[in-house]
């Protein structure tokens, strides 16, 4: 028994060293799943995170590992349509475990055999739910295994906190520029079709497929807000704009704050028209919002499609040209770089990647 405990302890320490060396979220979760599989009597380990989309909650399966299968990534919220995920039943055993923040154990049906252990994962900030780790085993997990899994999950949450600290804007909670490049390159067309997006909504039409678009959002006359009302009110405006942004886009879209009054949205739509319509819905919501003290605040928006061979700097430059045009021609509008070029209102020397296209 003592030898078994020592072996488990050494195994946990090895995995802890491995986990704390990782700075990529997908890799971190994959190694966590592997660590749990290798330090317990697990037949199968699966992780699920909670995805919020248009007021509904879904389970997104993320990783799986076990005796007969190597660790694998199952899905990516960036490219998965929430309508294809499992909607969360608040009365389910899985959700009860998450809501109660308690590890729960149950026997599987006789046709499957074995036992199921559910470990809730709660983020440190406000104890908000991240998801569930489910372990299928032939026999009930022992006390040492339960303790070991709990410690591994504590380390995982601490690592997520560290990543959030370095990758999220302290004021608004949005992503900052640091993770932008990695995500941008995931959005470049790979030749593989994206899964179909389903379900008409106020944000997005029912569409056959998806492409990615980059939008620059710049608050109009923000310097005037700071000069008139002070920086505390200016910060409040930024926080409220961030909230409107987060509530205006879907689970497979990403919102960043680049600094000052400048925000970036990488969104998935079926084409040019839907991208412009989606951004204009946000623009109208912001225009209609009553900001305390500051009153009516608007934004100018420029959008461009992310294309094969693109680069973050080139796409941002194209979108920024469209923003500049919007600000020079009335503000409070969405301008498409491609549309401006087609109409001869913007120079046709559009930069894509490191190449100038004339």
C-alpha positions as CSV (number, residue, x, y, z in Angstrom):
1,X,0.0,0.0,0.0
2,X,2.8,2.4,0.9
3,X,4.6,1.7,-2.4
4,X,1.3,2.4,-4.3
5,X,0.9,5.7,-2.5
6,X,4.5,6.7,-3.2
7,X,4.1,5.8,-6.9
8,X,0.9,7.9,-7.1
9,X,2.5,10.8,-5.4
10,X,5.5,10.7,-7.8
11,X,3.1,10.5,-10.7
12,X,1.1,13.5,-9.5
13,X,4.3,15.5,-9.0
14,X,5.5,14.7,-12.5
15,X,2.2,15.8,-14.0
16,X,2.1,19.0,-11.8
17,X,5.5,20.0,-13.2
18,X,4.2,19.3,-16.7
19,X,1.0,21.3,-16.2
20,X,2.8,24.4,-14.8
21,X,5.1,24.5,-17.8
22,X,2.2,25.0,-20.3
23,X,0.9,28.4,-21.5
24,X,-1.6,27.3,-24.1
25,X,-5.2,26.5,-23.0
26,X,-5.9,23.6,-25.3
27,X,-2.6,22.0,-24.4
28,X,-3.2,22.6,-20.7
29,X,-6.6,20.9,-20.8
30,X,-5.2,18.0,-22.8
31,X,-2.4,17.4,-20.3
32,X,-4.8,17.7,-17.4
33,X,-7.0,15.0,-19.0
34,X,-4.0,12.7,-19.5
35,X,-2.8,13.3,-16.0
36,X,-6.1,12.3,-14.5
37,X,-6.3,9.2,-16.7
38,X,-2.8,8.1,-15.7
39,X,-3.1,8.7,-12.0
40,X,-6.5,7.1,-11.4
41,X,-8.1,3.7,-12.1
42,X,-10.0,5.4,-14.9
43,X,-11.5,3.6,-17.9
44,X,-12.3,6.9,-19.5
45,X,-11.9,10.6,-18.6
46,X,-14.0,13.2,-20.4
47,X,-14.2,17.0,-19.9
48,X,-17.1,19.3,-20.7
49,X,-17.3,23.1,-20.5
50,X,-20.3,25.3,-20.2
51,X,-21.0,27.5,-23.3
52,X,-23.4,30.4,-23.1
53,X,-25.0,31.4,-26.4
54,X,-28.0,33.8,-26.8
55,X,-29.3,33.2,-23.3
56,X,-29.0,29.4,-23.4
57,X,-26.4,27.1,-21.9
58,X,-24.8,24.1,-23.6
59,X,-22.3,21.4,-22.8
60,X,-19.3,21.4,-25.1
61,X,-17.3,18.2,-25.0
62,X,-13.6,19.2,-25.0
63,X,-11.2,16.3,-24.3
64,X,-11.2,12.5,-23.8
65,X,-8.5,10.0,-22.7
66,X,-8.5,6.5,-21.3
67,X,-7.0,3.1,-21.3
68,X,-7.9,2.3,-24.9
69,X,-7.7,5.8,-26.4
70,X,-5.0,8.5,-26.4
71,X,-5.9,12.0,-25.2
72,X,-7.8,13.9,-27.9
73,X,-9.5,17.2,-28.4
74,X,-13.2,16.7,-29.3
75,X,-14.4,20.1,-30.2
76,X,-13.6,23.8,-30.4
77,X,-16.2,26.5,-29.4
78,X,-14.4,28.7,-32.0
79,X,-15.7,26.4,-34.9
80,X,-18.6,24.6,-33.4
81,X,-22.2,25.6,-33.8
82,X,-23.9,25.8,-30.4
83,X,-27.0,24.3,-31.9
84,X,-25.1,21.1,-32.4
85,X,-24.2,20.9,-28.7
86,X,-26.2,19.3,-26.0
87,X,-28.5,21.9,-24.3
88,X,-28.0,21.9,-20.5
89,X,-30.8,20.3,-18.4
90,X,-30.7,22.1,-15.1
91,X,-32.1,19.0,-13.4
92,X,-29.5,16.6,-14.7
93,X,-27.0,14.9,-12.4
94,X,-24.2,16.6,-14.2
95,X,-25.7,20.1,-13.6
96,X,-26.5,19.2,-10.0
97,X,-22.8,18.4,-9.4
98,X,-21.8,21.7,-10.9
99,X,-24.4,23.8,-9.0
100,X,-23.6,22.1,-5.7
101,X,-19.8,22.3,-6.3
102,X,-19.6,18.8,-5.0
103,X,-18.0,15.6,-6.3
104,X,-20.8,13.1,-7.1
105,X,-20.6,9.4,-7.5
106,X,-23.0,7.0,-9.2
107,X,-23.2,3.5,-10.6
108,X,-23.6,3.1,-14.4
109,X,-26.4,1.0,-15.9
110,X,-25.7,-2.7,-15.8
111,X,-25.4,-2.7,-19.6
112,X,-22.3,-0.4,-19.3
113,X,-21.0,-1.6,-16.0
114,X,-18.8,0.4,-13.7
115,X,-19.0,3.7,-11.9
116,X,-19.1,7.4,-12.8
117,X,-17.5,10.2,-10.8
118,X,-18.2,13.8,-11.6
119,X,-15.9,16.6,-10.5
120,X,-17.1,20.2,-10.8
121,X,-14.7,22.8,-12.1
122,X,-15.3,26.3,-10.8
123,X,-13.3,29.3,-11.7
124,X,-11.7,31.3,-8.9
125,X,-13.3,34.6,-10.0
126,X,-16.8,34.6,-8.3
127,X,-16.9,30.8,-8.2
128,X,-18.4,30.8,-11.7
129,X,-18.9,27.4,-13.3
130,X,-16.4,26.3,-15.9
131,X,-17.5,22.7,-16.5
132,X,-17.3,19.1,-15.4
133,X,-14.7,16.3,-15.4
134,X,-16.3,12.9,-15.7
135,X,-14.4,9.7,-14.8
136,X,-15.7,6.3,-15.7
137,X,-14.0,3.4,-13.8
138,X,-14.6,-0.2,-13.2
139,X,-14.6,0.2,-9.4
140,X,-15.4,3.3,-7.2
141,X,-12.5,5.7,-7.1
142,X,-10.4,5.4,-3.9
143,X,-9.9,8.2,-1.5
144,X,-6.3,8.9,-2.7
145,X,-7.5,9.1,-6.3
146,X,-10.3,11.5,-5.5
147,X,-7.8,13.7,-3.6
148,X,-5.3,13.5,-6.4
149,X,-7.9,14.6,-9.0
150,X,-9.1,17.4,-6.8
151,X,-5.5,18.7,-6.5
152,X,-5.0,18.5,-10.3
153,X,-8.2,20.5,-10.9
154,X,-7.0,23.1,-8.3
155,X,-3.8,23.5,-10.3
156,X,-5.7,23.7,-13.6
157,X,-7.9,26.5,-12.2
158,X,-4.9,28.3,-10.9
159,X,-3.2,28.1,-14.3
160,X,-6.3,29.4,-16.0
161,X,-6.2,32.4,-13.6
162,X,-2.6,33.1,-14.5
163,X,-3.5,32.9,-18.2
164,X,-6.5,35.2,-17.7
165,X,-4.3,37.7,-15.8
166,X,-1.9,37.9,-18.7
167,X,-4.4,37.6,-21.6
168,X,-7.4,39.6,-20.4
169,X,-7.8,43.3,-20.2
170,X,-7.9,44.3,-16.5
171,X,-10.6,47.0,-16.9
172,X,-13.2,45.3,-19.2
173,X,-12.4,41.6,-18.9
174,X,-12.1,41.2,-22.6
175,X,-9.2,39.5,-24.3
176,X,-6.2,41.7,-24.8
177,X,-3.8,41.7,-27.8
178,X,-1.6,38.9,-26.4
179,X,-3.8,36.0,-27.5
180,X,-5.1,37.7,-30.6
181,X,-2.4,36.5,-33.1
182,X,-2.9,32.8,-32.2
183,X,-6.6,33.0,-32.5
184,X,-6.4,35.0,-35.8
185,X,-4.3,32.3,-37.5
186,X,-6.9,29.7,-36.5
187,X,-9.5,31.8,-38.4
188,X,-7.5,31.8,-41.7
189,X,-9.3,29.5,-44.2
190,X,-7.7,26.1,-44.2
191,X,-9.5,24.6,-47.2
192,X,-11.7,22.6,-44.8
193,X,-15.4,23.7,-44.7
194,X,-16.7,25.0,-41.4
195,X,-19.6,23.2,-39.8
196,X,-23.0,24.5,-40.7
197,X,-24.4,27.3,-38.5
198,X,-28.1,26.7,-37.7
199,X,-30.9,28.5,-36.0
200,X,-32.1,32.0,-37.0
201,X,-31.7,34.6,-34.3
202,X,-31.6,38.3,-33.8
203,X,-27.8,38.1,-34.2
204,X,-27.4,35.7,-37.2
205,X,-29.4,34.3,-40.0
206,X,-29.6,30.6,-40.7
207,X,-26.5,30.1,-42.8
208,X,-25.0,27.2,-44.9
209,X,-21.4,27.6,-43.7
210,X,-19.1,30.2,-42.1
211,X,-16.2,32.5,-42.8
212,X,-14.3,34.7,-40.4
213,X,-14.4,38.5,-40.4
214,X,-12.4,41.1,-38.5
215,X,-14.0,44.3,-37.3
216,X,-12.4,47.3,-35.7
217,X,-14.7,49.2,-33.3
218,X,-13.7,52.7,-32.3
219,X,-15.8,54.8,-29.9
220,X,-16.7,58.2,-31.4
221,X,-15.4,61.3,-29.6
222,X,-14.1,59.3,-26.7
223,X,-11.4,62.0,-25.9
224,X,-14.3,64.4,-25.4
225,X,-15.9,62.1,-22.9
226,X,-12.7,62.0,-20.9
227,X,-12.1,65.7,-21.1
228,X,-15.7,66.6,-20.2
229,X,-16.6,64.0,-17.5
230,X,-13.2,62.7,-16.4
231,X,-11.4,59.4,-16.7
232,X,-13.6,57.6,-14.2
233,X,-16.7,58.2,-16.3
234,X,-14.5,57.3,-19.4
235,X,-13.6,54.0,-17.8
236,X,-17.3,53.3,-17.0
237,X,-18.1,53.9,-20.7
238,X,-15.4,51.4,-21.7
239,X,-16.8,48.8,-19.3
240,X,-20.4,49.3,-20.6
241,X,-19.3,49.2,-24.2
242,X,-17.5,45.9,-23.4
243,X,-20.7,44.5,-21.9
244,X,-22.7,45.5,-25.0
245,X,-20.1,43.9,-27.2
246,X,-20.1,40.6,-25.3
247,X,-23.9,40.4,-25.4
248,X,-24.1,41.3,-29.1
249,X,-22.1,38.4,-30.5
250,X,-22.3,34.6,-30.3
251,X,-20.3,31.9,-28.6
252,X,-18.1,31.3,-31.7
253,X,-17.2,35.0,-31.9
254,X,-14.3,36.7,-30.0
255,X,-14.0,40.2,-28.6
256,X,-10.8,42.0,-27.8
257,X,-9.8,45.3,-26.4
258,X,-6.7,46.7,-28.1
259,X,-6.3,49.7,-25.8
260,X,-7.9,53.0,-25.3
261,X,-11.3,53.2,-27.1
262,X,-10.4,50.6,-29.7
263,X,-11.9,47.1,-29.8
264,X,-11.6,44.2,-32.2
265,X,-14.2,41.6,-33.0
266,X,-13.4,38.4,-34.9
267,X,-16.8,37.0,-35.9
268,X,-18.1,34.1,-38.0
269,X,-20.7,34.8,-40.6
270,X,-21.7,33.2,-43.9
271,X,-20.7,36.2,-46.0
272,X,-20.3,40.0,-46.4
273,X,-23.9,41.0,-46.0
274,X,-24.4,39.0,-42.8
275,X,-21.2,40.3,-41.3
276,X,-22.2,43.9,-41.9
277,X,-25.8,43.3,-40.6
278,X,-24.5,41.7,-37.4
279,X,-22.1,44.6,-36.7
280,X,-24.8,47.1,-37.5
281,X,-27.1,45.5,-34.9
282,X,-24.4,46.0,-32.3
283,X,-23.9,49.6,-33.5
284,X,-27.7,50.3,-33.1
285,X,-27.7,48.7,-29.6
286,X,-24.8,50.9,-28.6
287,X,-26.4,54.0,-30.1
288,X,-29.7,53.4,-28.2
289,X,-28.0,52.6,-24.9
290,X,-28.3,55.4,-22.3
291,X,-24.8,55.8,-20.7
292,X,-25.0,57.2,-17.2
293,X,-23.5,60.8,-17.1
294,X,-22.1,60.6,-20.7
295,X,-25.5,60.2,-22.4
296,X,-25.4,59.0,-26.0
297,X,-22.3,57.3,-27.2
298,X,-21.7,55.9,-30.7
299,X,-19.1,53.9,-32.5
300,X,-17.5,53.8,-36.0
301,X,-16.8,50.3,-37.3
302,X,-14.7,48.9,-40.1
303,X,-14.8,45.3,-41.2
304,X,-12.8,43.0,-43.5
305,X,-12.8,39.3,-44.4
306,X,-10.0,37.1,-43.1
307,X,-8.6,35.4,-46.2
308,X,-6.0,32.8,-47.1
309,X,-2.5,34.0,-46.6
310,X,-3.6,36.8,-44.3
311,X,-1.8,38.2,-41.3
312,X,-3.1,40.0,-38.2
313,X,-1.4,43.3,-39.0
314,X,-2.7,43.3,-42.6
315,X,-6.3,42.5,-41.7
316,X,-6.2,45.1,-38.9
317,X,-4.8,47.7,-41.3
318,X,-7.6,47.0,-43.8
319,X,-10.3,47.3,-41.2
320,X,-8.7,50.4,-39.8
321,X,-8.8,52.0,-43.2
322,X,-12.6,51.4,-43.2
323,X,-12.9,52.9,-39.7
324,X,-11.0,56.0,-40.8
325,X,-13.4,56.4,-43.7
326,X,-16.4,56.0,-41.3
327,X,-15.0,58.7,-39.0
328,X,-14.3,61.0,-41.9
329,X,-17.8,60.6,-43.3
330,X,-20.2,61.1,-40.4
331,X,-19.2,58.5,-37.8
332,X,-21.7,56.1,-36.2
333,X,-21.7,53.6,-39.1
334,X,-20.3,50.3,-40.3
335,X,-18.0,50.5,-43.3
336,X,-16.8,47.5,-45.2
337,X,-13.3,47.7,-46.6
338,X,-14.2,45.5,-49.6
339,X,-17.3,47.6,-50.3
340,X,-15.3,50.8,-50.2
341,X,-12.7,49.4,-52.6
342,X,-15.4,48.2,-55.0
343,X,-17.0,51.7,-55.0
344,X,-13.7,53.4,-55.6
345,X,-13.8,55.2,-52.2
346,X,-10.8,53.5,-50.8
347,X,-7.4,52.8,-52.6
348,X,-7.3,49.4,-54.2
349,X,-3.8,48.7,-52.9
350,X,-5.2,46.4,-50.2
351,X,-2.7,44.6,-48.1
352,X,-3.1,40.8,-47.5
353,X,-0.4,39.2,-45.4
354,X,2.9,40.6,-46.6
355,X,1.7,41.2,-50.1
356,X,0.2,44.4,-51.6
357,X,-2.6,43.6,-54.0
358,X,-3.2,46.2,-56.7
